[in-house]
Amino acid sequence: MTSFIESGRRFRLNDPTLAPNAASYLWNRKMMIQMSARGYAVSQYMDPEPRKYAHVPTIAAQTFMQPEQDYFPHHPGRFFYVRDNDTGDLFSAPYEPVRARLDHFSFEPGISDIRWVIEKDGVRVELRLDLPVADVAEIWSVRITNLTDEKKSLSLVPFFPVGYSSWMNRGGHFDADLNAIVCTSVTPYQKVEQYFKNKHLKDITFFAADRKPDHFEVAQIAFEGEGGLHNPSALQDGGHLGGGDASYENPAGIMQWDLSLDAGATEEFRFVFGPAFDKAEIAALTEKYIEGSLETVRRDYDDYIRAGLGSLEIHTPDDDFDHFVNYWLPRQVYYHGDTHRLTTDPQTRNYLQDGLGMIFIAPERTRAAILRTASQQFFSGKVPDGILLRPDTELKYINQIPHTDHAVWLVIATKAYIDETGDRAILGERVAWTDSEEQATLYEHVTRALRFLAGEVDERNLPYIAQGDWCDPMNMVGYKGKGVSGWLAEAASYAMTTWAGICRTENDNHTADWLEQESKKLNDSINRYLWDGKWYARGITDDGIAFGVQADTEGRIYLNAQSWAFLAGTADPEKQASMLQAIDNQLDTPYGAAMFAPAYAAMRDDVGRVTQKWPGNGENGAVYNHAAAFYAASLYHIKEKERGFAVLSKMLTRPDTRDIKTRGQLPLYVPNYYRGAYYQHPRTAGRSSNLFNTGTASWYYRLVIEQLCGLRGDGDGVIIDPQPPGEWASFRFSRVFRGATFDVSIEKDASLAKPTITVNAVLLTENRLEEVEPGKTYAVLVRLPGQS
């Protein structure tokens, strides 16, 4: 019923009711669309800020993608009604809004397209959605086939609702010259200067076809009538669309073709749906994507996607894991790093962590991101809350709220980039400051960021949290200017020791010594003020109250406060054992490690709005996969490989019906979170957010490459240190690294006392290859102690 097909490059779901919100997504650098298996859609494009061209029916305001998106009958979607004109029977493809019982349903998202195959009463409908590489346009291909031995009289009626686009001015009409329904609106404004800014916006949504319709309708209310979308009045009793327009009414792209199909006959259609500035742009897009070669469009887009499928090909005893890692995980990483999540002011932490994954796909993009971040850093060393990608934009939403963690990610991204590429020249790149024309090297930018971070501490030498650290909604711990973050203390300690290593390779021992001393001071403070006997507290509020401690009935133990203590070397072995036991007992669930537990059931106004979220939802105790990825990183760091892989494995939806039904998503991406509160709300535990925007993807990809496969850069050489789980007797992978190809086989041998590594049949004396020659292929055999 559910499985990967086409060697893992496509997935098949055969039941539209198994996971009603299951979806896949496509994108290019200007747009994104998330399509559900049942036909609902969430889409946006850049104009130049994020906008929508298909809207919900009543709310004009722009919104972000929502977690656990509820779809409803009037939610934007892409639907195709099919009516048997002899019997009057009606169904819709893919499934909504009619929800007829289908004879066959197959939702088959691939890495570069989304398609469906639907059969009902001897009629097959095949749908396919494609995107171009460079334009904002959905290209829909439809094939309708008579599977019976008799002629069929059918009507095909695509229904593409545009929704409530503006309270000022909205409508629509059929343009015979364009053979398109053109839906117009005016973006509302209040300030006069906004009028001039809005003049360039694409306030048109169009729906074009490759043939003249027999009938059309533009007003959704006229189409729906009293029958509702499941049985529109306009299609009842053999009716035809009325040819009306939309006059300050919600418009939609609705066309009708009356078909007479002989036995076995097929009709094919092509449609384009999207935004436009004017009639000329509609004409240009329809000429390109209605009249032009669809095969060329598909080939170019497939090339674009395949260019981002990464530098790793892995083959393990777990085929489903392989399919995910080889295709879907790098695809998700590529989406983040290539589009910056379709925003003009990404949060700095997101921007840099998305760059972590791009190191293995397009490292030049990571390099540019690091230098752009440095160029917007303040002369004081403070790293900004968001990065402006255009000169005409500004920091918005959460980027206007002061957070304290961004310097940490600049260190981690820069170190990871150098390790992967060997490009130490980036440290000498000279960059100005956002508030000074004086230039400094990247090395000085990062060092000054850490000096600034080291200075933002209280009398206990613990860093202030302001209105949030990595956890955005933890906004009231330190809003009075006194609260501190235990997690940030650990993350800063880790960043300082990490950068100290860079300093030593730059022969800057003075700075390295200072950083190591600061790291030790932080660890001493963490152990003195935040160790609670069994685990570390998450922080101390403005009023001097430690939270994330044993005395708390809610938010008793936080995952991040333990993970980063492992990474920072804060905890001694006795403390580590206690923390691991506490995590196993209180945070581990069948769907992964919860961010904290128990979840908050009511507002705690010395912690913040994180406590207002539903228990187990989002940051309030969910299995928040970004935090789980940090935990996995920390486990590999302390050589807990079995636990580390278990964390990675639980993050994945598995392609079996039980897991898909419980989680409610397909195994095509790591979601932002799965519902937590496992003991408080067990019925909904494990439910996916169905959000693919998450920094988890980059961390996950990096952990698979550098820890599980264990091949990572080290100066001019490469470390070879795979950490497979115990149940794998062997596995292999191919990895492109610094222009060379490493073909690595890992085998277990119970007779071995310690690992052995041969490279091109030469035995290494340690697990490090001193130099890597671009263009060369290295055949590596790693033999590990263990049961084969």
Secondary structure, DSSP 8 states (H G I E B T S, - for coil): -EEEEGGGTEEEE--TTTSTT-EEEEEETTEEEEEETTSBEEEEEESSSEE-SS--SS--S-----TT----TTS-B-EEEEEETTT--EEEESSTTT----SEEEEEEBSS-EEEEEEETTEEEEEEEE--SSS--EEEEEEEEE-SSS-EEEEEEEEEE-----SS-EEEEEETTTTEEEEEE----SSHHHHHHHTTS--EEEEEESS--SEEEEEHHHHHTTT-TTS-GGGGGG-------EESS-EEEEEEEEEEE-TT-EEEEEEEEEEESSHHHHHHHHHHHTSS-HHHHHHHHHHHHHTTS-SEEEE-S-HHHHHIIIIIHHHHHHHHHHHTTT-SS-BHHHHHHHHHHHTTT-HHHHHHHHHHHHHTS-TTS---SB--SSTT----GGGGS--S-HHHHHHHHHHHHHHHH--GGGGG-EEEETTEEEEEEHHHHHHHHHHHHHHSB-TTS-BB-TT-SSSTT--SSSTTS--EEHHHHHHHHHHHHHHHHHHHHTT-HHHHHHHHHHHHHHHHHHHHHTB-SSSB-SEE-TTS-EESSTT-SSS-EEHHHHHHHHHHT-S-HHHHHHHHHHHHHHTEETTEE-SEES--SS-BTTTBGGGGS-TTSTTTT-EEHHHHHHHHHHHHHTT-HHHHHHHHHHTS--SSHHHHHHH-S-TTS--SEE---TTT-TTTTT-B------THHHHHHHHIIIIIS-EEEETTEEEE-----TT-SEEEEEEEETTEEEEEEEEEETT-SS-EEEETTEE-SSSEES---TT-EEEEEEEEES--
